[in-house]
Amino acid sequence: MSDYSAFKVELNDHIAHVQINRPEKINAMNAAFWSEIIDVFQWVEDTDEIRVVVLSGAGKHFSSGIDLMLLASVANELGNDVGRNARLLRRKILQMQASFNAVDRCSKPVLAAIQGYCIGGAIDLISACDMRYAADDALFSIREIDMGMAADVGTLQRLPRLIGDGMMREMAYTGRNVDAAEALRIGLVNRTFADTPLLLEGVFAVARQIAAKSPIAIGGSKRMIGYMRDHSVDDGLEYVATWNAAMLQSADLKLAMVAHMGKQKPVFDN
C-alpha cells in the first residue's frame, strides 16, 4: 500500500477503509483522484486479507464531484482541429470511466458511506458500489446537466438498475436535489442514519458482517450478481452451476456446515 494525495487508506480486521481525503476542496475529484483510485482498488484486489471495502469522504461532505480545475486543464489542451479534439476528449473520458470501472469490477463488496454533498461525478462513483448508506444530511444530484453536458462516467448506465429508468431520467434531466429521505424511498441508498458518526458505525457494522463470511462465497456471489446485469436467467443458472462445480469443493463449505451444526461461529481463511 502506498501513500496517496487524494485518499486516506486503512486496513483493519479485513476491512479496507478508503476515504476521499480532500475536505478543504469538498473532496472534489482532481487529476490525482482519477489515477489513484485505480491503484487503490488494484491493491484491494491483490490483498487477500481484504474482504470488504468501505468508501467514504473526509469532512462534512462525501464529494462535490469532478474538480473544475481539472475540466479547465482539459479545455486548455484543445486546439483548432475538431477531429483531434474529439480524439483527445474521448481518450480522457475513457480514462475516467476506467477509474470507476475499477470500483465496479472489484471482486470484493464496496460499501459507500455518504454524508453531505454527493454531486455529479460522486453519483457516478456510488453507482459503481455494491451498497450505499447515507446520513440524514446527504444531498444527491446529477449536476452535469447544469454544466451543459451529459454525465459520462457511469451514472446514466448504472443508476437505472438501482432506482429505475424514470427516476433516473428525472434526476438527469432536471439536476434537482434528492435528499436522504427520498434517496431511501427510491432505493438509491439502503439505509439512512441520523449523523456521520452513526453512519460510519452502521456501515462498518455491515462490513464486519460481510468480512466474517467465507471470502470464496462472497466473491462468488458478487460475480454471479454482476454477471446477471447482461445475461438471461438461463445464462446465469448455467454460469453458477459451472462456478459452483469448482467452488463447492472449497474447505469453507465444510467449515460452515460443521460450525452451523455445532452452533459455533466459523473463522475462514483469507
C-alpha positions in Angstrom: 0.0 0.0 0.0 1.4 3.4 -1.0 0.8 7.0 0.2 -1.9 8.8 -1.8 -2.6 12.5 -2.1 -6.4 12.2 -2.8 -7.1 9.3 -0.5 -6.5 8.0 3.0 -6.4 4.2 3.1 -6.5 2.0 6.2 -6.9 -1.8 6.7 -8.3 -3.2 9.9 -10.0 -6.5 10.6 -10.3 -7.5 6.9 -12.0 -4.1 6.1 -10.3 -1.6 3.9 -11.4 2.0 4.6 -10.9 4.1 1.5 -11.5 7.7 2.3 -11.5 10.6 -0.2 -9.3 13.0 1.6 -9.6 16.5 0.2 -12.0 18.0 2.7 -10.7 21.5 2.1 -11.9 21.1 -1.6 -15.2 19.4 -0.7 -13.5 16.2 -1.8 -13.5 17.3 -5.4 -12.1 14.8 -7.8 -8.8 16.2 -9.1 -6.3 14.6 -11.5 -4.7 12.6 -8.7 -8.0 11.1 -7.6 -8.7 9.6 -11.0 -5.4 7.8 -11.2 -5.0 6.9 -7.6 -8.4 5.2 -7.3 -7.3 2.6 -9.8 -4.1 1.9 -7.8 -6.2 1.7 -4.6 -8.6 -0.8 -6.0 -5.8 -2.8 -7.5 -4.3 -3.0 -4.0 -7.7 -4.1 -2.7 -7.9 -6.8 -5.4 -4.4 -8.1 -4.8 -4.6 -8.2 -1.0 -6.3 -11.4 0.2 -6.6 -10.0 3.8 -9.1 -7.5 2.5 -12.7 -8.9 2.3 -14.8 -5.8 2.1 -14.3 -2.1 1.4 -15.9 1.0 3.0 -15.7 4.1 0.8 -16.3 7.4 2.5 -15.4 11.1 2.2 -13.4 13.1 4.8 -15.1 16.2 6.4 -18.6 17.4 6.0 -19.3 16.1 2.5 -18.8 12.9 0.6 -17.8 14.6 -2.7 -18.7 17.6 -4.8 -17.8 15.7 -8.0 -15.2 16.4 -10.6 -12.7 19.3 -9.8 -13.5 22.2 -12.1 -9.8 22.9 -12.3 -9.4 19.5 -14.0 -12.0 20.4 -16.5 -10.2 23.7 -17.2 -6.9 21.9 -17.7 -8.5 19.6 -20.3 -10.1 22.5 -22.1 -6.6 24.1 -22.3 -5.4 21.1 -24.2 -7.9 21.6 -27.0 -6.7 23.0 -30.3 -8.3 24.2 -33.5 -8.9 20.8 -35.2 -12.3 19.2 -34.3 -11.1 15.7 -35.1 -8.1 15.8 -32.9 -10.1 17.5 -30.1 -12.7 14.7 -30.3 -10.0 12.0 -30.1 -8.4 13.8 -27.1 -11.7 14.1 -25.3 -12.8 10.5 -26.0 -9.4 9.3 -24.6 -9.9 11.4 -21.4 -13.5 10.2 -20.9 -12.5 6.5 -21.3 -9.6 7.0 -18.8 -12.1 8.4 -16.3 -14.6 5.6 -16.9 -11.8 3.1 -16.2 -11.4 4.7 -12.7 -14.9 3.8 -11.7 -14.9 0.5 -13.6 -12.1 -0.4 -11.2 -14.6 0.0 -8.3 -17.4 -1.7 -10.1 -15.3 -4.7 -11.1 -13.7 -5.1 -7.7 -14.3 -8.7 -6.6 -14.9 -7.6 -3.0 -18.0 -5.8 -1.8 -17.7 -2.0 -1.8 -20.0 -0.1 0.7 -20.4 3.7 0.2 -20.9 5.9 3.3 -22.3 9.2 2.2 -22.8 12.5 4.1 -23.4 16.0 2.8 -22.9 16.6 -0.9 -22.9 13.7 -3.3 -22.9 15.6 -6.6 -22.1 15.0 -10.3 -19.2 12.6 -10.5 -19.8 11.4 -7.0 -23.1 9.9 -8.2 -21.1 8.0 -10.9 -18.8 6.7 -8.1 -21.5 5.5 -5.7 -23.4 3.9 -8.6 -20.4 1.6 -9.1 -20.5 0.5 -5.4 -22.4 -2.6 -4.1 -24.4 -0.8 -1.4 -25.0 2.8 -0.4 -25.8 4.3 3.0 -26.4 7.9 3.9 -26.5 10.3 6.8 -29.7 12.4 7.0 -27.9 15.5 5.7 -26.9 13.8 2.4 -27.8 15.5 -0.8 -27.7 13.8 -4.2 -27.7 15.5 -7.6 -26.8 14.6 -11.2 -25.4 18.1 -11.7 -23.8 17.6 -15.2 -27.0 18.8 -16.9 -26.5 22.2 -15.4 -23.0 22.3 -16.9 -24.3 21.7 -20.4 -23.2 18.1 -20.7 -24.4 14.5 -20.3 -23.0 12.5 -17.4 -20.4 10.3 -19.0 -18.6 8.1 -16.4 -21.3 5.7 -15.3 -24.3 7.4 -13.8 -26.6 7.0 -16.9 -25.5 3.4 -17.4 -25.6 2.1 -13.8 -28.2 4.2 -12.0 -31.3 2.9 -13.8 -30.5 -0.6 -12.4 -30.7 1.0 -8.9 -33.6 3.4 -8.9 -35.4 2.6 -12.2 -35.4 4.3 -15.6 -38.0 7.0 -15.0 -36.5 8.3 -11.7 -33.0 8.3 -13.2 -34.3 10.4 -16.2 -35.9 12.9 -13.9 -32.7 13.4 -11.9 -30.6 13.5 -15.1 -32.8 15.9 -17.0 -33.6 18.3 -14.1 -30.4 18.2 -12.0 -32.6 18.6 -8.9 -31.5 17.7 -5.4 -32.6 14.5 -3.8 -32.4 14.4 0.0 -31.6 11.3 2.1 -35.3 10.5 2.8 -36.1 10.5 -0.9 -32.9 8.6 -1.7 -34.1 5.9 0.7 -37.6 5.8 -0.7 -36.4 5.4 -4.4 -33.8 2.8 -3.5 -30.7 4.9 -4.1 -29.5 4.1 -0.6 -30.1 1.0 1.6 -30.4 2.8 4.9 -30.1 6.3 6.5 -28.5 7.4 9.8 -29.0 10.5 11.9 -25.4 11.8 11.5 -22.0 10.9 10.2 -20.7 9.1 13.3 -23.7 6.9 13.3 -23.4 6.4 9.6 -19.9 5.1 9.8 -20.7 3.0 12.8 -23.6 1.4 10.9 -21.7 0.9 7.7 -18.7 -0.7 9.4 -21.1 -3.0 11.3 -22.4 -4.2 8.0 -18.9 -4.5 6.7 -17.9 -6.7 9.7 -20.8 -9.0 9.0 -19.6 -9.4 5.4 -16.0 -9.9 6.5 -17.0 -12.7 8.8 -18.4 -14.8 5.8 -16.5 -17.1 3.5 -14.5 -14.9 1.1 -15.0 -17.6 -1.5 -18.7 -17.4 -1.1 -18.8 -13.6 -1.1 -16.6 -13.4 -4.2 -18.8 -15.9 -6.0 -22.0 -14.2 -5.0 -20.7 -10.8 -6.3 -19.5 -12.4 -9.5 -22.9 -14.0 -10.1 -24.8 -10.8 -9.4 -22.6 -8.8 -11.7 -23.0 -11.4 -14.5 -26.8 -11.1 -14.4 -26.7 -7.5 -15.4 -26.0 -8.5 -19.0 -27.3 -12.1 -19.3 -30.5 -14.1 -19.2 -31.7 -16.2 -16.3 -30.8 -19.3 -18.2 -27.3 -18.0 -18.8 -26.9 -17.1 -15.1 -28.1 -20.5 -14.0 -25.6 -22.2 -16.3 -22.8 -20.0 -15.1 -23.4 -20.5 -11.4 -23.6 -24.3 -11.9 -20.2 -24.3 -13.6 -18.8 -21.9 -11.0 -20.0 -23.9 -8.0 -18.8 -27.1 -9.5 -15.4 -25.8 -8.5 -16.2 -23.6 -5.6 -18.3 -26.1 -3.6 -15.1 -28.1 -3.2 -13.7 -25.3 -1.0 -13.0 -26.2 2.6 -15.2 -23.2 3.5 -18.4 -25.2 2.8 -17.5 -28.0 5.2 -16.3 -25.5 7.8 -19.5 -23.5 7.6 -21.7 -26.6 7.9 -19.8 -28.0 10.9 -19.9 -24.6 12.6 -23.6 -24.3 12.0 -24.4 -27.8 13.3 -22.3 -27.1 16.4 -23.8 -23.6 16.9 -20.3 -22.1 16.5 -19.0 -19.1 14.6 -16.8 -20.2 11.7 -13.5 -18.5 11.1 -12.4 -18.6 7.4 -9.0 -18.3 5.9 -8.2 -15.4 3.7 
